[in-house]
Amino acid sequence: MRLVLLGPPGAGKGTQAADLCRRFGVPHISTGDMLRESVKAGTEVGKKAQSYMEAGKLVPDAVMIGVIEERFSRGDGSRGFVLDGFPRTVGQAEALESLLARLGLPIQRVISFSASDETIVERIAGRRTCPACQTPYHARFQPPRKAGVCDRDGEELAQRPDDREEKVRERLRAYRDQTAPLVPYYEKRGLLRGVSAEASPDEVFRAVEKVLTALA
C-alpha cells in the first residue's frame, strides 16, 4: 500500500495517516518529521534545509526531494508507506514520480480530502494550548471547564499565531495556488480518489477504507 494524502490544512491528513499506518503496518512519512530528522542528524541535505528554515523561507523543491531520498534510503518503504504533506507542488510530484520509479515503488493511490473553508477555519482557529503543560483544547470541540483556562493547572490558554483566522485563510489561499493543482495532475493518472473530510475522524477513516478496498 503506497499512498499520498492531499488536502488543505485542517482537513485531518495527519490523523488519517497515523490511523492508516497503525491499521496496515506501514511507515508514516511526514514532511515535517523528515525535515526535523535530517536537521537533527546533521546530514548535508539537512544542513541545506536548515539554512532555509532558519531564514523563514520555504525549502526549495530540490532540497525537499533530497530529504525524501534520504528517508526512502532506509528501505522500510518497500513494504508500503503513507506520504503526508508531500508533494506540495506539481514540480515536487514530478520529481517524486521519478524517484519512486527508480526505486520500483510507484504510488498506488492518492486520496484527496476536501472540506469547506469555513469548516477548516473553525477547526484551526478554535485550537488552544496550555503553555505550561501543552494540553490541547478546542473552543468548540474540546473546551476547558472554564473558558480560556487550562483544566489541569489554571494557566491561560494560548493560540498559535499560525492558527489565527487571518493566517488560516492565507494558508488556504496558498494551498489553492500551490497544491490544489495536484488534484487534476493525479486525476489524469487515474490515481486520485476524493473523500469528504467534513465528517468525524472515524467516519472519514471508514470512507478511506472503502477507497482502499480496491487495492487489496
N, C-alpha and C positions, 0 to 999 in steps of 0.2 A: 504494500500500500504506500504509494508515493504521492503525497498531496500538497497542494498550495492553497492557503486560505487567503482570500481577499475580502476587503470590506473597509468601511470608514472607521475612524477611531470611535470607540464606544459600542461597536457592533458585537462585541463579545468574542472576537477571534481567539484571544489568549485563553479564555475559559474553555472554549470548544477544543482548542488544540491540546490543552492539558488533558481533557477528558478522553479525547481520541487516542492520545498516546498511552494512557493507562489502559484503555479498552483493548487496544491492538498491540501493545508492547513494542512500540517504535519510538525513536527519539523525537523530541520536540526541538526543532531548530528555529530559534528566535533571533532576529536581527540584533536586538538589544543585548541578549545574552552573549552572542558571538563577539560583538564588539568589546564588551567588558572583559571577556575571557582572553581575547587577543591582546588587549592593552595590558591586562594583568600579567600575562605570560611574557610580555616584552618582545614579541615576535616583530620582524621587520614590518609586516603588514599592520600589526597592532600599533607600532610607533607612528606609522603614517596616519592611521585612523585617529590616533590620539591628538596629533597636531591640529587636525581639523576640528575635532570635538572641543578642544580647549579654546579654540578661536571662535567657537559658537557657529561654525559653518557646517553645512551638510557634507557628509563623507561622499566623495566622488564615486561614480559607478565602478571605475576600475579598481579602486581600493576595496569597495564592498565585495566585488567578485573575488578579490584575493582573500578576504575574510571567509567567504563561503567555501573557497577551495581548501583553505586550512581546516575548516570544520569537517568537510567531507573526507579529508585525508585520514581521519580516524578510522574509517571503514565501517562504522556502525550503521551508516545509512544504506548499506547494501541490503538490509532486510526490510527497508521501508523507512519513511520519515514523514513528518508534518512540518512544512515550511510556513512560518507565521511572521508577517512583516517584511517579507522579501519574496518576489521583486516588488519594487515601488514604481518603476517606470518601464516603458516598453524596451528601452535600451538594456536595462537590467534583465528583463525577461529573455531577450535575445541572447545575452551572454550566458545566462543560466541554462538556457536550452542547449547551447554549445557545450558547456561544461558537463551537463548530465548525459549528453550523447556520448562524450568521450569516456565517461565512467560506466556507460551501459545502464543508466538509471533514469530513463525518461519519465517525466511526470505522467501519472495515470489519470488524475482528476484535479480540477481547480474548482473550489467551492467559493462562490461569491455571496457574502452576507449583505443583506440590504435592510435599511431602517430609515425612517424619515429623519430629516434634520431636527425636528422638534423632539423626537424620541432620544436622539443622540445628545442633544443639548441638555435635556432633563437628566439623563443618566450621568453625564460627566460633570455638569455644573453643580449637581447635587452632592458630589462627593466631599467628605470632610475627613480629617485625620487628627488624632490626638498627637501633638508634637512631642509629648513625653513618652507614651507607651506605644505609639504608632497604631493604635486600634482604629480600624476604618469604620466610617459611618456613611449613611446617605440620608439627606434631608427628607426624602420620601420613603425609600425602600428599607432603610435600616437606621431610623432616627434614634438618638440618645434619649434617655428618660427625661432629661431636662434639655431644652433646646440650646444648642451651641456649646454644650459642656460634656466632657467625657464621663461615662458611667463609672469608670474604674478609678480615676484619680482627680476628677473635678477640674482638669485643665480645660482651657478654652480651645475649642476645635479650630483647626486651620484649614484653609483651602489652598491647594497648589495654584500658583499663578497660571499654569497652563490649563487649569480646569475652569477658569472664569469664562463666562458665556462668550465674551467677545473673542477670546483666544480659541475657544472651541469652534466658533464659526469660521475663524481664519483657517484652522486645521481642516475643516470640511471643504473650504474653497480650495486649499492646496491638494486635498485628496481628489477632488473633481478634476483639477487641472493636470495633475501628475500621474495619479494611479488609476482613476476610472477608465482611461483608455485601454487598460489591460483586459477589461471585460470583453470588448469586441475582438481583441487580439487572441484571447484564448477561446472565444466562441468560434472563431474561424477554424481553429484547430480541432474542434469537436471535443474539447476538454472541459468546458465550463458547465457548471450546474448552479442554479440560483437557489438560495434558501432565505426565507424571511427571518430576520433577527428581532422582530417585534415581540415575539412570544417569550416565555420564561426560558432560562437556560436548558432545563430538562426537555421542554418541548422542541427547542431548536436542535438539541442533540438527537432526538428521535427522528427529526426530519433529515438530519445529516446521515444517520444510519441508513435510512431508506435510499438516499442518493448513492451510498456506497455499496448497497446490495449487489449492484450490477458488477462490481469489481471482485466479488467473492468467487 
